[in-house]
Amino acid sequence: MAADGVRRADLWCYIDDGGSVQGPYASSAMRGWLIAGYLRLSTRVAPSSYGEMPEQTEFAEISALWSHPQEQVSARASLARARAV
């Protein structure tokens, strides 16, 4: 997966628990689902620059594409909980 394509991608697909490709969805939606716990760091995702369906070889785990994702997810989840109180 080309790093440049990852940085510029506004749309993403993911592989669900049943092995089906879902998407494409906006980056902001996917990030929100990750923070809310609907997606795991082991979920395999791939960029979709123009709404196309990525090849199976283009998918990688979220944790491999996002530096320190758990720290960012935990911090955002804590902030969201604090705002809700």
N, C-alpha and C positions, 0 to 999 in steps of 0.2 A: 504494500500500500504506500503510495507516494505521500510523503509528509506535506507537500504543497497542497495536494488535493484534500487532505484532512483539515488543514488550516482554513481553506476557503469554502468548505462544504457547509451549506445552509440546511441541507436535507440529509437525513440518515435513515438507514434501514437496520433492523436487528433480527436476530434469529430467536424465535420464542422457544418455550420449553418443549414444544412438540416438534421442533426442527423446521418450522415454516418461517419463511422470510416475511417480515411485517414492515410496512412503510411504503414510501418514505415519509418521514415526519420531520418537523422543524427541529433544529438543534435545541431551541429553548424548551420545547415540549419534552424531548428526550432527557435533557438535564433535569427538568422538574420531576420526571418519573424516577430518575436515579436518586435524587435527593429524597423523594417521598418513599423510596424503598420498593417501587414497582419493578425496577430493573436492578440487577446485581452487578457488581464489578466484573463478574465472570461472563456477563452477557456479551455475546459476539455482535459487533456492529460494523457497519461499513458506510462510507460517505456516498451520497448520491447527488452529484453536482447538478444534474439537470432533470431529476426525477426518474432516472433509469434504475433498473434493478441491478445491483452489483453482482459480480461473479462470486461463487462460494469462496474462492481463494482470496478475495479482498476483505473478508471479515476478520476482525481481531477482537480480543477481549477489551472491554472498556478500560480496564486497569493498565493495559499495554499502551493505550493511546493518550491517556490523561495523566500527567505527572502528579503524583500525590493525590489521587482522587479521593481516597478515604478521608484524608484530613479536610479537604474542601467540602465533601459531602457532609461530614460530621459538623463542621462549623456552620454551614448553611442550614442544616436541620435544627441546630441549636438556636440560631437566630430566628428562624421561622417559629419555633415553639415560644421563644421569648416575646415575639410580636403578637402572638395569639393570646397571651395572658393579659 
